[in-house]
Amino acid sequence: SQVGNMIVSASLAEEVLNIFEELYQVGFPIEKMRLPCEYGGIDEASMSDNNTSAFNDRPLNAEGGLSYHQLGTAIDINPLYNPYINLSTLEVQPKDGEPYLDRENFYKGMILPDSDCVKIFKKYGWIWGGDWNSVKDYQHFEKHL
């Protein structure tokens, strides 16, 4: 057991505490939970370190637009073991996460469709990026308010 820090929207704070309490109760491992500023706000560095985080002041895309992370309504869990892949360009984030795209080769802390992690977040109405079609964002959960 360890203590970590995460910033989320105030309207979701109690719910996120409940989610992480349930994750703890089922034994789902979170490797670390540090604020993105400890990585100089560099998302790739935070993800490569398998850092679970929520608020990060990064835009939706190169054109701008608010992301759910900027709103504090998105959480990335164990992003090294649960990378993002754009299925048309094959871009992987973090780059060091490429070996973990093989979801058949299970590592403790991976998020799979039938995992307790997905079930718990969905119970609270969160959306999992692993369900998306054009990209697979295995680390990502978001809540639309």
C-alpha positions in Angstrom: 0.0 0.0 0.0 1.1 3.5 -0.7 -0.2 7.0 -0.9 -0.4 9.1 -4.1 -1.8 12.3 -5.4 -4.3 13.1 -8.1 -6.2 16.2 -9.1 -9.8 15.7 -10.4 -12.8 17.9 -10.8 -14.3 18.8 -7.4 -17.6 17.4 -8.6 -16.0 14.0 -9.0 -13.7 13.9 -6.0 -15.8 11.7 -3.7 -16.8 9.4 -6.6 -13.1 8.9 -7.5 -12.2 8.2 -3.9 -14.9 5.5 -3.9 -13.6 4.0 -7.2 -10.1 3.8 -5.9 -11.2 2.3 -2.6 -13.0 -0.4 -4.6 -9.9 -0.9 -6.8 -7.9 -1.3 -3.6 -10.4 -3.8 -2.1 -10.2 -6.1 -5.2 -6.4 -5.9 -5.2 -6.0 -4.0 -8.5 -2.5 -2.6 -8.5 -1.7 1.1 -9.2 2.1 1.3 -9.6 2.3 5.0 -8.7 0.2 8.1 -8.6 2.2 11.4 -8.9 1.1 14.8 -10.2 2.1 15.4 -13.9 4.0 18.5 -12.7 6.6 16.1 -11.2 7.4 15.2 -14.8 7.6 18.8 -15.9 4.1 18.4 -17.4 5.6 16.1 -20.1 2.9 13.5 -20.6 5.2 11.0 -22.4 7.6 11.0 -19.4 4.7 10.5 -16.9 3.2 7.7 -19.0 6.6 5.9 -19.6 7.0 5.9 -15.8 3.7 4.0 -15.6 2.3 6.9 -13.6 -1.5 7.0 -12.9 -2.8 10.6 -13.2 -5.9 12.7 -13.9 -5.7 16.4 -14.4 -3.0 17.5 -16.9 -3.0 20.7 -18.8 -2.7 19.2 -22.2 -5.0 20.1 -25.1 -7.2 17.6 -26.9 -5.1 17.7 -30.0 -2.6 19.9 -32.0 -5.4 22.3 -32.9 -6.3 22.8 -29.3 -9.6 22.3 -27.6 -10.1 21.3 -24.0 -9.4 17.7 -23.2 -11.1 15.7 -20.4 -7.8 15.8 -18.6 -7.8 19.6 -18.6 -11.3 19.4 -17.2 -10.2 17.0 -14.5 -12.8 14.4 -15.7 -10.3 11.8 -17.1 -8.0 9.4 -15.5 -5.1 7.4 -17.0 -4.3 4.2 -15.1 -0.9 2.4 -15.4 -0.3 3.9 -18.8 2.8 2.0 -19.6 1.0 -1.3 -19.3 -2.1 0.1 -20.9 -0.9 2.2 -23.8 -2.8 4.2 -26.4 -2.7 3.2 -30.0 -4.2 5.0 -33.0 -5.3 2.1 -35.2 -4.9 4.0 -38.5 -1.5 5.5 -37.9 -0.2 2.9 -35.4 1.1 5.7 -33.2 1.6 4.3 -29.6 1.7 6.4 -26.5 3.9 6.0 -24.5 6.4 4.7 -27.0 7.8 2.4 -24.3 4.3 0.9 -24.1 4.5 -0.9 -27.4 5.4 -4.3 -25.9 2.2 -4.2 -23.9 -0.1 -3.9 -26.9 -0.2 -7.7 -26.9 -3.1 -8.0 -24.5 -2.8 -11.8 -24.4 0.6 -11.4 -22.6 -0.9 -10.3 -19.3 1.0 -8.1 -16.7 -0.4 -7.3 -13.3 -2.0 -3.9 -13.6 -3.2 -4.4 -17.2 -6.7 -3.3 -17.9 -8.7 -5.8 -20.0 -12.4 -5.7 -21.0 -13.5 -8.0 -18.3 -11.3 -6.7 -15.6 -12.5 -5.4 -12.2 -11.1 -2.0 -13.1 -13.4 -1.6 -16.1 -16.4 -3.0 -14.2 -15.9 -0.6 -11.3 -15.4 2.6 -13.4 -18.4 1.6 -15.6 -20.5 1.1 -12.5 -20.1 4.8 -11.8 -20.8 5.8 -15.4 -17.3 6.3 -16.7 -16.3 5.5 -20.3 -13.3 3.3 -21.0 -11.0 4.1 -24.0 -10.4 0.4 -24.6 -14.0 0.2 -26.0 -13.3 2.8 -28.8 -13.0 1.7 -32.4 -10.5 4.1 -34.2 -8.1 4.2 -31.2 -7.6 1.9 -28.3 -6.8 3.9 -25.2 -6.5 1.1 -22.6 -5.3 3.5 -19.8 -8.1 6.0 -20.2 -11.3 6.5 -18.3 -13.5 9.6 -18.7 -16.7 10.9 -17.3 -19.0 13.3 -19.2 -20.6 15.8 -16.9 
